[in-house]
Amino acid sequence: MKKLIVPALAAIALAACSQNAQNETSEAANAVAADTAATTSNAVGDVDAATDRALGSAEANLDNAGANVERGADRAGDSIENGLDRTGAAISNGADRAADATGSALEKAGAKLKD
């Protein structure tokens, strides 16, 4: 009920005013509406700019995270490769020593057979 009384009183008060007062009131209302529109437009622009900055920052952070993961994977791959190289060298050296020992044992066995 109170919500209806205030606009009704405003309409009655406006009707009682002179044409000049009504024109000035209308101009003031138009100025308020224009200010509101400009403020809203500025607020939308500010929100758009803030959103663009936030998205740009998030994109940069994701790019950095991807680069860090890639570097970590490269280092892990290099470490595995180095470990495999060392393992291969150890196996090769062990096989060479085994072959040398076998050859030596065969030579000794052959020498004993000659005697």
Jmol script that loads the backbone (N, CA, C; Angstrom):
load data "model"
ATOM      1  N   MET A   1       0.813  -1.183   0.000  1.00  0.00           N
ATOM      2  CA  MET A   1       0.000   0.000   0.000  1.00  0.00           C
ATOM      3  C   MET A   1       0.863   1.255   0.000  1.00  0.00           C
ATOM      4  N   LYS A   2       1.917   1.232   0.831  1.00  0.00           N
ATOM      5  CA  LYS A   2       2.801   2.402   0.893  1.00  0.00           C
ATOM      6  C   LYS A   2       3.476   2.639  -0.444  1.00  0.00           C
ATOM      7  N   LYS A   3       3.708   1.547  -1.173  1.00  0.00           N
ATOM      8  CA  LYS A   3       4.374   1.669  -2.466  1.00  0.00           C
ATOM      9  C   LYS A   3       3.508   2.418  -3.474  1.00  0.00           C
ATOM     10  N   LEU A   4       2.236   2.342  -3.318  1.00  0.00           N
ATOM     11  CA  LEU A   4       1.336   3.036  -4.237  1.00  0.00           C
ATOM     12  C   LEU A   4       1.110   4.486  -3.844  1.00  0.00           C
ATOM     13  N   ILE A   5       1.219   4.781  -2.567  1.00  0.00           N
ATOM     14  CA  ILE A   5       0.940   6.131  -2.072  1.00  0.00           C
ATOM     15  C   ILE A   5       1.995   7.124  -2.546  1.00  0.00           C
ATOM     16  N   VAL A   6       3.294   6.727  -2.484  1.00  0.00           N
ATOM     17  CA  VAL A   6       4.378   7.663  -2.834  1.00  0.00           C
ATOM     18  C   VAL A   6       4.302   8.067  -4.305  1.00  0.00           C
ATOM     19  N   PRO A   7       4.186   7.129  -5.265  1.00  0.00           N
ATOM     20  CA  PRO A   7       4.083   7.563  -6.660  1.00  0.00           C
ATOM     21  C   PRO A   7       2.816   8.378  -6.931  1.00  0.00           C
ATOM     22  N   ALA A   8       1.723   8.023  -6.246  1.00  0.00           N
ATOM     23  CA  ALA A   8       0.480   8.778  -6.440  1.00  0.00           C
ATOM     24  C   ALA A   8       0.645  10.215  -5.956  1.00  0.00           C
ATOM     25  N   LEU A   9       1.286  10.391  -4.805  1.00  0.00           N
ATOM     26  CA  LEU A   9       1.523  11.747  -4.285  1.00  0.00           C
ATOM     27  C   LEU A   9       2.453  12.530  -5.204  1.00  0.00           C
ATOM     28  N   ALA A  10       3.460  11.847  -5.760  1.00  0.00           N
ATOM     29  CA  ALA A  10       4.386  12.517  -6.671  1.00  0.00           C
ATOM     30  C   ALA A  10       3.655  12.962  -7.929  1.00  0.00           C
ATOM     31  N   ALA A  11       2.753  12.144  -8.429  1.00  0.00           N
ATOM     32  CA  ALA A  11       2.000  12.496  -9.631  1.00  0.00           C
ATOM     33  C   ALA A  11       1.074  13.677  -9.351  1.00  0.00           C
ATOM     34  N   ILE A  12       0.425  13.674  -8.181  1.00  0.00           N
ATOM     35  CA  ILE A  12      -0.467  14.788  -7.816  1.00  0.00           C
ATOM     36  C   ILE A  12       0.338  16.074  -7.663  1.00  0.00           C
ATOM     37  N   ALA A  13       1.497  15.968  -7.015  1.00  0.00           N
ATOM     38  CA  ALA A  13       2.339  17.150  -6.811  1.00  0.00           C
ATOM     39  C   ALA A  13       2.829  17.686  -8.141  1.00  0.00           C
ATOM     40  N   LEU A  14       3.176  16.799  -9.055  1.00  0.00           N
ATOM     41  CA  LEU A  14       3.668  17.220 -10.365  1.00  0.00           C
ATOM     42  C   LEU A  14       2.546  17.878 -11.169  1.00  0.00           C
ATOM     43  N   ALA A  15       1.344  17.374 -11.050  1.00  0.00           N
ATOM     44  CA  ALA A  15       0.204  17.939 -11.774  1.00  0.00           C
ATOM     45  C   ALA A  15      -0.124  19.339 -11.264  1.00  0.00           C
ATOM     46  N   ALA A  16       0.135  19.583  -9.988  1.00  0.00           N
ATOM     47  CA  ALA A  16      -0.159  20.889  -9.406  1.00  0.00           C
ATOM     48  C   ALA A  16       0.884  21.933  -9.784  1.00  0.00           C
ATOM     49  N   CYS A  17       2.025  21.513 -10.305  1.00  0.00           N
ATOM     50  CA  CYS A  17       3.101  22.454 -10.641  1.00  0.00           C
ATOM     51  C   CYS A  17       2.807  23.170 -11.951  1.00  0.00           C
ATOM     52  N   SER A  18       3.508  24.291 -12.151  1.00  0.00           N
ATOM     53  CA  SER A  18       3.371  25.042 -13.394  1.00  0.00           C
ATOM     54  C   SER A  18       4.051  24.295 -14.535  1.00  0.00           C
ATOM     55  N   GLN A  19       3.745  24.709 -15.757  1.00  0.00           N
ATOM     56  CA  GLN A  19       4.361  24.074 -16.934  1.00  0.00           C
ATOM     57  C   GLN A  19       5.883  24.216 -16.877  1.00  0.00           C
ATOM     58  N   ASN A  20       6.364  25.357 -16.419  1.00  0.00           N
ATOM     59  CA  ASN A  20       7.809  25.592 -16.312  1.00  0.00           C
ATOM     60  C   ASN A  20       8.439  24.601 -15.328  1.00  0.00           C
ATOM     61  N   ALA A  21       7.814  24.414 -14.192  1.00  0.00           N
ATOM     62  CA  ALA A  21       8.332  23.477 -13.191  1.00  0.00           C
ATOM     63  C   ALA A  21       8.309  22.053 -13.739  1.00  0.00           C
ATOM     64  N   GLN A  22       7.252  21.709 -14.489  1.00  0.00           N
ATOM     65  CA  GLN A  22       7.174  20.384 -15.078  1.00  0.00           C
ATOM     66  C   GLN A  22       8.290  20.163 -16.104  1.00  0.00           C
ATOM     67  N   ASN A  23       8.587  21.183 -16.912  1.00  0.00           N
ATOM     68  CA  ASN A  23       9.656  21.089 -17.912  1.00  0.00           C
ATOM     69  C   ASN A  23      11.023  20.911 -17.236  1.00  0.00           C
ATOM     70  N   GLU A  24      11.247  21.683 -16.194  1.00  0.00           N
ATOM     71  CA  GLU A  24      12.522  21.571 -15.477  1.00  0.00           C
ATOM     72  C   GLU A  24      12.661  20.204 -14.815  1.00  0.00           C
ATOM     73  N   THR A  25      11.569  19.700 -14.272  1.00  0.00           N
ATOM     74  CA  THR A  25      11.593  18.375 -13.660  1.00  0.00           C
ATOM     75  C   THR A  25      11.890  17.314 -14.718  1.00  0.00           C
ATOM     76  N   SER A  26      11.285  17.471 -15.873  1.00  0.00           N
ATOM     77  CA  SER A  26      11.521  16.532 -16.975  1.00  0.00           C
ATOM     78  C   SER A  26      12.977  16.585 -17.440  1.00  0.00           C
ATOM     79  N   GLU A  27      13.514  17.775 -17.551  1.00  0.00           N
ATOM     80  CA  GLU A  27      14.918  17.924 -17.956  1.00  0.00           C
ATOM     81  C   GLU A  27      15.857  17.309 -16.914  1.00  0.00           C
ATOM     82  N   ALA A  28      15.540  17.515 -15.669  1.00  0.00           N
ATOM     83  CA  ALA A  28      16.365  16.932 -14.599  1.00  0.00           C
ATOM     84  C   ALA A  28      16.303  15.405 -14.660  1.00  0.00           C
ATOM     85  N   ALA A  29      15.114  14.874 -14.901  1.00  0.00           N
ATOM     86  CA  ALA A  29      14.969  13.417 -15.015  1.00  0.00           C
ATOM     87  C   ALA A  29      15.753  12.892 -16.209  1.00  0.00           C
ATOM     88  N   ASN A  30      15.729  13.609 -17.308  1.00  0.00           N
ATOM     89  CA  ASN A  30      16.502  13.204 -18.498  1.00  0.00           C
ATOM     90  C   ASN A  30      18.000  13.237 -18.211  1.00  0.00           C
ATOM     91  N   ALA A  31      18.444  14.256 -17.475  1.00  0.00           N
ATOM     92  CA  ALA A  31      19.862  14.348 -17.125  1.00  0.00           C
ATOM     93  C   ALA A  31      20.271  13.176 -16.226  1.00  0.00           C
ATOM     94  N   VAL A  32      19.413  12.848 -15.276  1.00  0.00           N
ATOM     95  CA  VAL A  32      19.697  11.708 -14.392  1.00  0.00           C
ATOM     96  C   VAL A  32      19.761  10.423 -15.207  1.00  0.00           C
ATOM     97  N   ALA A  33      18.840  10.266 -16.143  1.00  0.00           N
ATOM     98  CA  ALA A  33      18.812   9.064 -16.988  1.00  0.00           C
ATOM     99  C   ALA A  33      20.090   8.991 -17.842  1.00  0.00           C
ATOM    100  N   ALA A  34      20.514  10.128 -18.392  1.00  0.00           N
ATOM    101  CA  ALA A  34      21.733  10.151 -19.211  1.00  0.00           C
ATOM    102  C   ALA A  34      22.959   9.818 -18.361  1.00  0.00           C
ATOM    103  N   ASP A  35      23.020  10.381 -17.144  1.00  0.00           N
ATOM    104  CA  ASP A  35      24.136  10.069 -16.243  1.00  0.00           C
ATOM    105  C   ASP A  35      24.149   8.583 -15.892  1.00  0.00           C
ATOM    106  N   THR A  36      22.980   8.040 -15.647  1.00  0.00           N
ATOM    107  CA  THR A  36      22.873   6.610 -15.317  1.00  0.00           C
ATOM    108  C   THR A  36      23.352   5.759 -16.492  1.00  0.00           C
ATOM    109  N   ALA A  37      22.962   6.128 -17.694  1.00  0.00           N
ATOM    110  CA  ALA A  37      23.381   5.385 -18.882  1.00  0.00           C
ATOM    111  C   ALA A  37      24.893   5.465 -19.065  1.00  0.00           C
ATOM    112  N   ALA A  38      25.460   6.655 -18.870  1.00  0.00           N
ATOM    113  CA  ALA A  38      26.913   6.812 -19.015  1.00  0.00           C
ATOM    114  C   ALA A  38      27.659   6.009 -17.949  1.00  0.00           C
ATOM    115  N   THR A  39      27.167   6.051 -16.733  1.00  0.00           N
ATOM    116  CA  THR A  39      27.800   5.306 -15.643  1.00  0.00           C
ATOM    117  C   THR A  39      27.733   3.809 -15.913  1.00  0.00           C
ATOM    118  N   THR A  40      26.594   3.346 -16.387  1.00  0.00           N
ATOM    119  CA  THR A  40      26.431   1.928 -16.714  1.00  0.00           C
ATOM    120  C   THR A  40      27.379   1.531 -17.830  1.00  0.00           C
ATOM    121  N   SER A  41      27.484   2.367 -18.848  1.00  0.00           N
ATOM    122  CA  SER A  41      28.391   2.079 -19.965  1.00  0.00           C
ATOM    123  C   SER A  41      29.843   2.012 -19.492  1.00  0.00           C
ATOM    124  N   ASN A  42      30.235   2.943 -18.638  1.00  0.00           N
ATOM    125  CA  ASN A  42      31.598   2.928 -18.091  1.00  0.00           C
ATOM    126  C   ASN A  42      31.833   1.677 -17.247  1.00  0.00           C
ATOM    127  N   ALA A  43      30.839   1.298 -16.469  1.00  0.00           N
ATOM    128  CA  ALA A  43      30.976   0.104 -15.624  1.00  0.00           C
ATOM    129  C   ALA A  43      31.135  -1.143 -16.491  1.00  0.00           C
ATOM    130  N   VAL A  44      30.375  -1.231 -17.563  1.00  0.00           N
ATOM    131  CA  VAL A  44      30.489  -2.377 -18.474  1.00  0.00           C
ATOM    132  C   VAL A  44      31.882  -2.405 -19.104  1.00  0.00           C
ATOM    133  N   GLY A  45      32.373  -1.246 -19.509  1.00  0.00           N
ATOM    134  CA  GLY A  45      33.721  -1.176 -20.073  1.00  0.00           C
ATOM    135  C   GLY A  45      34.779  -1.613 -19.070  1.00  0.00           C
ATOM    136  N   ASP A  46      34.623  -1.168 -17.828  1.00  0.00           N
ATOM    137  CA  ASP A  46      35.589  -1.553 -16.787  1.00  0.00           C
ATOM    138  C   ASP A  46      35.556  -3.056 -16.525  1.00  0.00           C
ATOM    139  N   VAL A  47      34.351  -3.622 -16.490  1.00  0.00           N
ATOM    140  CA  VAL A  47      34.227  -5.067 -16.263  1.00  0.00           C
ATOM    141  C   VAL A  47      34.833  -5.831 -17.437  1.00  0.00           C
ATOM    142  N   ASP A  48      34.584  -5.367 -18.656  1.00  0.00           N
ATOM    143  CA  ASP A  48      35.166  -6.028 -19.836  1.00  0.00           C
ATOM    144  C   ASP A  48      36.690  -5.980 -19.790  1.00  0.00           C
ATOM    145  N   ALA A  49      37.237  -4.831 -19.450  1.00  0.00           N
ATOM    146  CA  ALA A  49      38.692  -4.696 -19.385  1.00  0.00           C
ATOM    147  C   ALA A  49      39.272  -5.588 -18.292  1.00  0.00           C
ATOM    148  N   ALA A  50      38.630  -5.631 -17.137  1.00  0.00           N
ATOM    149  CA  ALA A  50      39.113  -6.482 -16.040  1.00  0.00           C
ATOM    150  C   ALA A  50      39.028  -7.952 -16.430  1.00  0.00           C
ATOM    151  N   THR A  51      37.972  -8.324 -17.120  1.00  0.00           N
ATOM    152  CA  THR A  51      37.823  -9.714 -17.575  1.00  0.00           C
ATOM    153  C   THR A  51      38.922 -10.071 -18.568  1.00  0.00           C
ATOM    154  N   ASP A  52      39.197  -9.172 -19.502  1.00  0.00           N
ATOM    155  CA  ASP A  52      40.271  -9.417 -20.477  1.00  0.00           C
ATOM    156  C   ASP A  52      41.621  -9.578 -19.788  1.00  0.00           C
ATOM    157  N   ARG A  53      41.898  -8.728 -18.794  1.00  0.00           N
ATOM    158  CA  ARG A  53      43.167  -8.836 -18.075  1.00  0.00           C
ATOM    159  C   ARG A  53      43.253 -10.151 -17.311  1.00  0.00           C
ATOM    160  N   ALA A  54      42.157 -10.544 -16.678  1.00  0.00           N
ATOM    161  CA  ALA A  54      42.152 -11.792 -15.907  1.00  0.00           C
ATOM    162  C   ALA A  54      42.347 -12.990 -16.828  1.00  0.00           C
ATOM    163  N   LEU A  55      41.677 -12.981 -17.962  1.00  0.00           N
ATOM    164  CA  LEU A  55      41.826 -14.091 -18.905  1.00  0.00           C
ATOM    165  C   LEU A  55      43.239 -14.131 -19.485  1.00  0.00           C
ATOM    166  N   GLY A  56      43.808 -12.961 -19.764  1.00  0.00           N
ATOM    167  CA  GLY A  56      45.183 -12.918 -20.264  1.00  0.00           C
ATOM    168  C   GLY A  56      46.164 -13.457 -19.239  1.00  0.00           C
ATOM    169  N   SER A  57      45.950 -13.097 -17.993  1.00  0.00           N
ATOM    170  CA  SER A  57      46.814 -13.596 -16.922  1.00  0.00           C
ATOM    171  C   SER A  57      46.677 -15.095 -16.764  1.00  0.00           C
ATOM    172  N   ALA A  58      45.454 -15.595 -16.824  1.00  0.00           N
ATOM    173  CA  ALA A  58      45.229 -17.042 -16.701  1.00  0.00           C
ATOM    174  C   ALA A  58      45.884 -17.785 -17.857  1.00  0.00           C
ATOM    175  N   GLU A  59      45.790 -17.222 -19.055  1.00  0.00           N
ATOM    176  CA  GLU A  59      46.410 -17.852 -20.224  1.00  0.00           C
ATOM    177  C   GLU A  59      47.929 -17.898 -20.077  1.00  0.00           C
ATOM    178  N   ALA A  60      48.499 -16.810 -19.600  1.00  0.00           N
ATOM    179  CA  ALA A  60      49.957 -16.781 -19.391  1.00  0.00           C
ATOM    180  C   ALA A  60      50.375 -17.804 -18.343  1.00  0.00           C
ATOM    181  N   ASN A  61      49.604 -17.923 -17.271  1.00  0.00           N
ATOM    182  CA  ASN A  61      49.919 -18.902 -16.224  1.00  0.00           C
ATOM    183  C   ASN A  61      49.835 -20.323 -16.762  1.00  0.00           C
ATOM    184  N   LEU A  62      48.838 -20.599 -17.590  1.00  0.00           N
ATOM    185  CA  LEU A  62      48.727 -21.930 -18.191  1.00  0.00           C
ATOM    186  C   LEU A  62      49.891 -22.209 -19.138  1.00  0.00           C
ATOM    187  N   ASP A  63      50.290 -21.194 -19.905  1.00  0.00           N
ATOM    188  CA  ASP A  63      51.443 -21.365 -20.794  1.00  0.00           C
ATOM    189  C   ASP A  63      52.697 -21.669 -19.986  1.00  0.00           C
ATOM    190  N   ASN A  64      52.892 -20.941 -18.888  1.00  0.00           N
ATOM    191  CA  ASN A  64      54.068 -21.171 -18.040  1.00  0.00           C
ATOM    192  C   ASN A  64      54.025 -22.560 -17.420  1.00  0.00           C
ATOM    193  N   ALA A  65      52.850 -22.982 -16.986  1.00  0.00           N
ATOM    194  CA  ALA A  65      52.730 -24.315 -16.394  1.00  0.00           C
ATOM    195  C   ALA A  65      53.046 -25.384 -17.433  1.00  0.00           C
ATOM    196  N   GLY A  66      52.550 -25.201 -18.635  1.00  0.00           N
ATOM    197  CA  GLY A  66      52.842 -26.154 -19.710  1.00  0.00           C
ATOM    198  C   GLY A  66      54.328 -26.223 -20.018  1.00  0.00           C
ATOM    199  N   ALA A  67      54.980 -25.072 -20.041  1.00  0.00           N
ATOM    200  CA  ALA A  67      56.421 -25.038 -20.307  1.00  0.00           C
ATOM    201  C   ALA A  67      57.187 -25.733 -19.178  1.00  0.00           C
ATOM    202  N   ASN A  68      56.754 -25.532 -17.934  1.00  0.00           N
ATOM    203  CA  ASN A  68      57.413 -26.186 -16.803  1.00  0.00           C
ATOM    204  C   ASN A  68      57.252 -27.699 -16.867  1.00  0.00           C
ATOM    205  N   VAL A  69      56.063 -28.153 -17.230  1.00  0.00           N
ATOM    206  CA  VAL A  69      55.830 -29.595 -17.356  1.00  0.00           C
ATOM    207  C   VAL A  69      56.705 -30.167 -18.472  1.00  0.00           C
ATOM    208  N   GLU A  70      56.776 -29.438 -19.570  1.00  0.00           N
ATOM    209  CA  GLU A  70      57.593 -29.908 -20.699  1.00  0.00           C
ATOM    210  C   GLU A  70      59.070 -29.994 -20.316  1.00  0.00           C
ATOM    211  N   ARG A  71      59.569 -28.972 -19.613  1.00  0.00           N
ATOM    212  CA  ARG A  71      60.978 -29.008 -19.176  1.00  0.00           C
ATOM    213  C   ARG A  71      61.221 -30.168 -18.221  1.00  0.00           C
ATOM    214  N   GLY A  72      60.285 -30.404 -17.307  1.00  0.00           N
ATOM    215  CA  GLY A  72      60.411 -31.512 -16.363  1.00  0.00           C
ATOM    216  C   GLY A  72      60.415 -32.848 -17.089  1.00  0.00           C
ATOM    217  N   ALA A  73      59.546 -32.987 -18.077  1.00  0.00           N
ATOM    218  CA  ALA A  73      59.500 -34.240 -18.848  1.00  0.00           C
ATOM    219  C   ALA A  73      60.801 -34.424 -19.639  1.00  0.00           C
ATOM    220  N   ASP A  74      61.320 -33.341 -20.190  1.00  0.00           N
ATOM    221  CA  ASP A  74      62.599 -33.432 -20.918  1.00  0.00           C
ATOM    222  C   ASP A  74      63.726 -33.869 -19.995  1.00  0.00           C
ATOM    223  N   ARG A  75      63.778 -33.280 -18.799  1.00  0.00           N
ATOM    224  CA  ARG A  75      64.831 -33.657 -17.846  1.00  0.00           C
ATOM    225  C   ARG A  75      64.683 -35.115 -17.420  1.00  0.00           C
ATOM    226  N   ALA A  76      63.449 -35.544 -17.189  1.00  0.00           N
ATOM    227  CA  ALA A  76      63.225 -36.942 -16.809  1.00  0.00           C
ATOM    228  C   ALA A  76      63.644 -37.871 -17.948  1.00  0.00           C
ATOM    229  N   GLY A  77      63.303 -37.501 -19.172  1.00  0.00           N
ATOM    230  CA  GLY A  77      63.703 -38.301 -20.331  1.00  0.00           C
ATOM    231  C   GLY A  77      65.208 -38.372 -20.467  1.00  0.00           C
ATOM    232  N   ASP A  78      65.879 -37.256 -20.275  1.00  0.00           N
ATOM    233  CA  ASP A  78      67.349 -37.233 -20.349  1.00  0.00           C
ATOM    234  C   ASP A  78      67.956 -38.110 -19.260  1.00  0.00           C
ATOM    235  N   SER A  79      67.405 -38.027 -18.061  1.00  0.00           N
ATOM    236  CA  SER A  79      67.914 -38.827 -16.950  1.00  0.00           C
ATOM    237  C   SER A  79      67.736 -40.316 -17.229  1.00  0.00           C
ATOM    238  N   ILE A  80      66.579 -40.692 -17.759  1.00  0.00           N
ATOM    239  CA  ILE A  80      66.336 -42.099 -18.094  1.00  0.00           C
ATOM    240  C   ILE A  80      67.300 -42.554 -19.184  1.00  0.00           C
ATOM    241  N   GLU A  81      67.476 -41.703 -20.179  1.00  0.00           N
ATOM    242  CA  GLU A  81      68.391 -42.052 -21.280  1.00  0.00           C
ATOM    243  C   GLU A  81      69.821 -42.236 -20.768  1.00  0.00           C
ATOM    244  N   ASN A  82      70.262 -41.341 -19.896  1.00  0.00           N
ATOM    245  CA  ASN A  82      71.615 -41.465 -19.331  1.00  0.00           C
ATOM    246  C   ASN A  82      71.743 -42.747 -18.506  1.00  0.00           C
ATOM    247  N   GLY A  83      70.713 -43.058 -17.736  1.00  0.00           N
ATOM    248  CA  GLY A  83      70.731 -44.281 -16.936  1.00  0.00           C
ATOM    249  C   GLY A  83      70.788 -45.514 -17.828  1.00  0.00           C
ATOM    250  N   LEU A  84      70.044 -45.513 -18.910  1.00  0.00           N
ATOM    251  CA  LEU A  84      70.072 -46.647 -19.836  1.00  0.00           C
ATOM    252  C   LEU A  84      71.434 -46.771 -20.521  1.00  0.00           C
ATOM    253  N   ASP A  85      72.026 -45.629 -20.856  1.00  0.00           N
ATOM    254  CA  ASP A  85      73.361 -45.672 -21.460  1.00  0.00           C
ATOM    255  C   ASP A  85      74.366 -46.299 -20.489  1.00  0.00           C
ATOM    256  N   ARG A  86      74.307 -45.888 -19.221  1.00  0.00           N
ATOM    257  CA  ARG A  86      75.230 -46.450 -18.223  1.00  0.00           C
ATOM    258  C   ARG A  86      74.971 -47.940 -18.013  1.00  0.00           C
ATOM    259  N   THR A  87      73.692 -48.313 -18.000  1.00  0.00           N
ATOM    260  CA  THR A  87      73.349 -49.727 -17.833  1.00  0.00           C
ATOM    261  C   THR A  87      73.862 -50.544 -19.020  1.00  0.00           C
ATOM    262  N   GLY A  88      73.667 -50.016 -20.210  1.00  0.00           N
ATOM    263  CA  GLY A  88      74.163 -50.701 -21.414  1.00  0.00           C
ATOM    264  C   GLY A  88      75.671 -50.853 -21.384  1.00  0.00           C
ATOM    265  N   ALA A  89      76.381 -49.813 -20.965  1.00  0.00           N
ATOM    266  CA  ALA A  89      77.844 -49.869 -20.885  1.00  0.00           C
ATOM    267  C   ALA A  89      78.275 -50.903 -19.845  1.00  0.00           C
ATOM    268  N   ALA A  90      77.577 -50.954 -18.701  1.00  0.00           N
ATOM    269  CA  ALA A  90      77.932 -51.926 -17.658  1.00  0.00           C
ATOM    270  C   ALA A  90      77.704 -53.348 -18.152  1.00  0.00           C
ATOM    271  N   ILE A  91      76.607 -53.572 -18.861  1.00  0.00           N
ATOM    272  CA  ILE A  91      76.338 -54.905 -19.407  1.00  0.00           C
ATOM    273  C   ILE A  91      77.404 -55.288 -20.430  1.00  0.00           C
ATOM    274  N   SER A  92      77.740 -54.333 -21.284  1.00  0.00           N
ATOM    275  CA  SER A  92      78.761 -54.596 -22.311  1.00  0.00           C
ATOM    276  C   SER A  92      80.110 -54.912 -21.673  1.00  0.00           C
ATOM    277  N   ASN A  93      80.482 -54.135 -20.653  1.00  0.00           N
ATOM    278  CA  ASN A  93      81.758 -54.382 -19.967  1.00  0.00           C
ATOM    279  C   ASN A  93      81.741 -55.746 -19.269  1.00  0.00           C
ATOM    280  N   GLY A  94      80.591 -56.078 -18.642  1.00  0.00           N
ATOM    281  CA  GLY A  94      80.463 -57.376 -17.980  1.00  0.00           C
ATOM    282  C   GLY A  94      80.561 -58.520 -18.980  1.00  0.00           C
ATOM    283  N   ALA A  95      79.932 -58.348 -20.131  1.00  0.00           N
ATOM    284  CA  ALA A  95      79.995 -59.387 -21.170  1.00  0.00           C
ATOM    285  C   ALA A  95      81.414 -59.533 -21.701  1.00  0.00           C
ATOM    286  N   ASP A  96      82.126 -58.416 -21.871  1.00  0.00           N
ATOM    287  CA  ASP A  96      83.522 -58.476 -22.330  1.00  0.00           C
ATOM    288  C   ASP A  96      84.384 -59.221 -21.313  1.00  0.00           C
ATOM    289  N   ARG A  97      84.195 -58.917 -20.039  1.00  0.00           N
ATOM    290  CA  ARG A  97      84.993 -59.606 -19.015  1.00  0.00           C
ATOM    291  C   ARG A  97      84.666 -61.111 -18.980  1.00  0.00           C
ATOM    292  N   ALA A  98      83.371 -61.416 -19.147  1.00  0.00           N
ATOM    293  CA  ALA A  98      82.978 -62.831 -19.159  1.00  0.00           C
ATOM    294  C   ALA A  98      83.582 -63.549 -20.366  1.00  0.00           C
ATOM    295  N   ALA A  99      83.579 -62.884 -21.509  1.00  0.00           N
ATOM    296  CA  ALA A  99      84.166 -63.485 -22.709  1.00  0.00           C
ATOM    297  C   ALA A  99      85.668 -63.669 -22.519  1.00  0.00           C
ATOM    298  N   ASP A 100      86.328 -62.675 -21.936  1.00  0.00           N
ATOM    299  CA  ASP A 100      87.778 -62.790 -21.680  1.00  0.00           C
ATOM    300  C   ASP A 100      88.060 -63.941 -20.717  1.00  0.00           C
ATOM    301  N   ALA A 101      87.243 -64.035 -19.668  1.00  0.00           N
ATOM    302  CA  ALA A 101      87.452 -65.107 -18.690  1.00  0.00           C
ATOM    303  C   ALA A 101      87.200 -66.465 -19.329  1.00  0.00           C
ATOM    304  N   THR A 102      86.177 -66.562 -20.162  1.00  0.00           N
ATOM    305  CA  THR A 102      85.875 -67.828 -20.837  1.00  0.00           C
ATOM    306  C   THR A 102      87.003 -68.197 -21.797  1.00  0.00           C
ATOM    307  N   GLY A 103      87.479 -67.231 -22.542  1.00  0.00           N
ATOM    308  CA  GLY A 103      88.599 -67.486 -23.470  1.00  0.00           C
ATOM    309  C   GLY A 103      89.834 -67.929 -22.729  1.00  0.00           C
ATOM    310  N   SER A 104      90.114 -67.273 -21.620  1.00  0.00           N
ATOM    311  CA  SER A 104      91.282 -67.645 -20.815  1.00  0.00           C
ATOM    312  C   SER A 104      91.131 -69.056 -20.266  1.00  0.00           C
ATOM    313  N   ALA A 105      89.920 -69.380 -19.794  1.00  0.00           N
ATOM    314  CA  ALA A 105      89.676 -70.721 -19.247  1.00  0.00           C
ATOM    315  C   ALA A 105      89.823 -71.768 -20.344  1.00  0.00           C
ATOM    316  N   LEU A 106      89.362 -71.458 -21.532  1.00  0.00           N
ATOM    317  CA  LEU A 106      89.482 -72.410 -22.649  1.00  0.00           C
ATOM    318  C   LEU A 106      90.944 -72.607 -23.055  1.00  0.00           C
ATOM    319  N   GLU A 107      91.697 -71.495 -23.042  1.00  0.00           N
ATOM    320  CA  GLU A 107      93.125 -71.613 -23.371  1.00  0.00           C
ATOM    321  C   GLU A 107      93.829 -72.480 -22.344  1.00  0.00           C
ATOM    322  N   LYS A 108      93.517 -72.276 -21.070  1.00  0.00           N
ATOM    323  CA  LYS A 108      94.153 -73.076 -20.014  1.00  0.00           C
ATOM    324  C   LYS A 108      93.747 -74.561 -20.144  1.00  0.00           C
ATOM    325  N   ALA A 109      92.467 -74.789 -20.465  1.00  0.00           N
ATOM    326  CA  ALA A 109      92.010 -76.174 -20.628  1.00  0.00           C
ATOM    327  C   ALA A 109      92.703 -76.815 -21.813  1.00  0.00           C
ATOM    328  N   GLY A 110      92.851 -76.061 -22.885  1.00  0.00           N
ATOM    329  CA  GLY A 110      93.533 -76.576 -24.067  1.00  0.00           C
ATOM    330  C   GLY A 110      94.989 -76.875 -23.771  1.00  0.00           C
ATOM    331  N   ALA A 111      95.627 -76.027 -22.996  1.00  0.00           N
ATOM    332  CA  ALA A 111      97.040 -76.238 -22.647  1.00  0.00           C
ATOM    333  C   ALA A 111      97.185 -77.495 -21.795  1.00  0.00           C
ATOM    334  N   LYS A 112      96.244 -77.719 -20.892  1.00  0.00           N
ATOM    335  CA  LYS A 112      96.293 -78.901 -20.039  1.00  0.00           C
ATOM    336  C   LYS A 112      96.078 -80.163 -20.853  1.00  0.00           C
ATOM    337  N   LEU A 113      95.230 -80.050 -21.871  1.00  0.00           N
ATOM    338  CA  LEU A 113      94.981 -81.220 -22.725  1.00  0.00           C
ATOM    339  C   LEU A 113      96.230 -81.568 -23.543  1.00  0.00           C
ATOM    340  N   LYS A 114      97.023 -80.607 -23.915  1.00  0.00           N
ATOM    341  CA  LYS A 114      98.241 -80.837 -24.690  1.00  0.00           C
ATOM    342  C   LYS A 114      99.281 -81.548 -23.827  1.00  0.00           C
ATOM    343  N   ASP A 115      99.306 -81.303 -22.583  1.00  0.00           N
ATOM    344  CA  ASP A 115     100.322 -81.878 -21.696  1.00  0.00           C
ATOM    345  C   ASP A 115     100.044 -83.277 -21.481  1.00  0.00           C
TER     346      ASP A 115
END
end "model"
wireframe off; spacefill off
backbone 0.3
color backbone group
